[in-house]
Amino acid sequence: MQFTFYKYQGTGNDFVLIDNRQLLFPKNDTKLISTLCDRKFGIGADGLILLENHPDLDFKMVYFNADGNQSSMCGNGGRCLVHFANFLGIIQNKATFEAIDGVHEASLKEGMVSLKMNSVSEIQQKKDFTFLDTGSPHHVVVCQNLSEFDVHQEGAKLRYDFYGREGANINFVEPKSDSIFSVRTYERGVEAETLSCGTGVTAVAIAMHSKGMTQSNKITLQTPGGELTVTFEKVGTVYKNVCLIGPAVMVFKGEWK
Ligand SMILES: N[C@H](CCC[C@H](N)C(=O)O)C(=O)O
């Protein structure tokens, strides 16, 4: 089948975006989606995102991991989709859309997209790690010498041996200052380290505050793909008004034959 696609990246987390408002894309074709995301036989991406109409909101987001399966919320993908909706003329600089984890508000200014994430009230603080869901499930563990760390091997071990079939995303974090943290992420469904992970850095920011490793509510996350900012308000035990802020870039447009 033939269709137009747009390749996007948000701090190096990259996606194939398709305007599916006509509902012509074969969503159940796992093999096609994994081929489109394949870096040798396809376009190459960490995931694929469909923009669809919504009866009440600006649009609907449907997200697939590179393995071809529909998955949980993608923060960087959501940011890229807001940029795409502006490019298509669907929105100006504000958006309200539905994703798998509910309704999100977003704003766009000079190529930077601020995406409101769900509030977080359940944080599992263990001795050696923190587990929380920011739209996707995330394991957060502090480590030293992050640049030397074998993220793929250690991430896969935790993702498969500890979390089993369902899995989780594994975030390794190294404090740089009270409000700056370096993060590298092994992503479920990509089954590799990605250059950044939006719901992942959101989980890291909240986990660091919850552990008392930062007093700030405006956190800078340095990832191999670039810099993201996460802001939040802690009201009682709940993290509210959580925002993921960073760039979204259209890399190229293409036709799939
Ligand atoms: N791979 C994740 C979904 C995408 C998360 C990531 N790309 C983001 O920016 O949040 C999962 O299956 O839980």
The ligand as a MOL file (V3000), in Angstrom:
LIG
                    3D

  0  0  0     0  0            999 V3000
M  V30 BEGIN CTAB
M  V30 COUNTS 13 12 0 0 0
M  V30 BEGIN ATOM
M  V30 1 N 8.7190 2.0080 24.7730 0
M  V30 2 C 7.7770 2.5390 25.7500 0
M  V30 3 C 6.7730 3.5000 25.0800 0
M  V30 4 C 7.4870 4.6990 24.4910 0
M  V30 5 C 8.1810 5.4660 25.5470 0
M  V30 6 C 9.1900 6.5080 25.0640 0
M  V30 7 N 9.5240 6.4990 23.6570 0
M  V30 8 C 8.7700 7.9040 25.5000 0
M  V30 9 O 9.2140 8.8940 24.8910 0
M  V30 10 O 8.0170 8.0000 26.4930 0
M  V30 11 C 6.9950 1.3840 26.3620 0
M  V30 12 O 6.6680 0.4460 25.6440 0
M  V30 13 O 6.7090 1.4650 27.5630 0
M  V30 END ATOM
M  V30 BEGIN BOND
M  V30 1 1 1 2
M  V30 2 1 2 3
M  V30 3 1 2 11
M  V30 4 1 3 4
M  V30 5 1 4 5
M  V30 6 1 5 6
M  V30 7 1 6 7
M  V30 8 1 6 8
M  V30 9 2 8 9
M  V30 10 1 8 10
M  V30 11 2 11 12
M  V30 12 1 11 13
M  V30 END BOND
M  V30 END CTAB
M  END
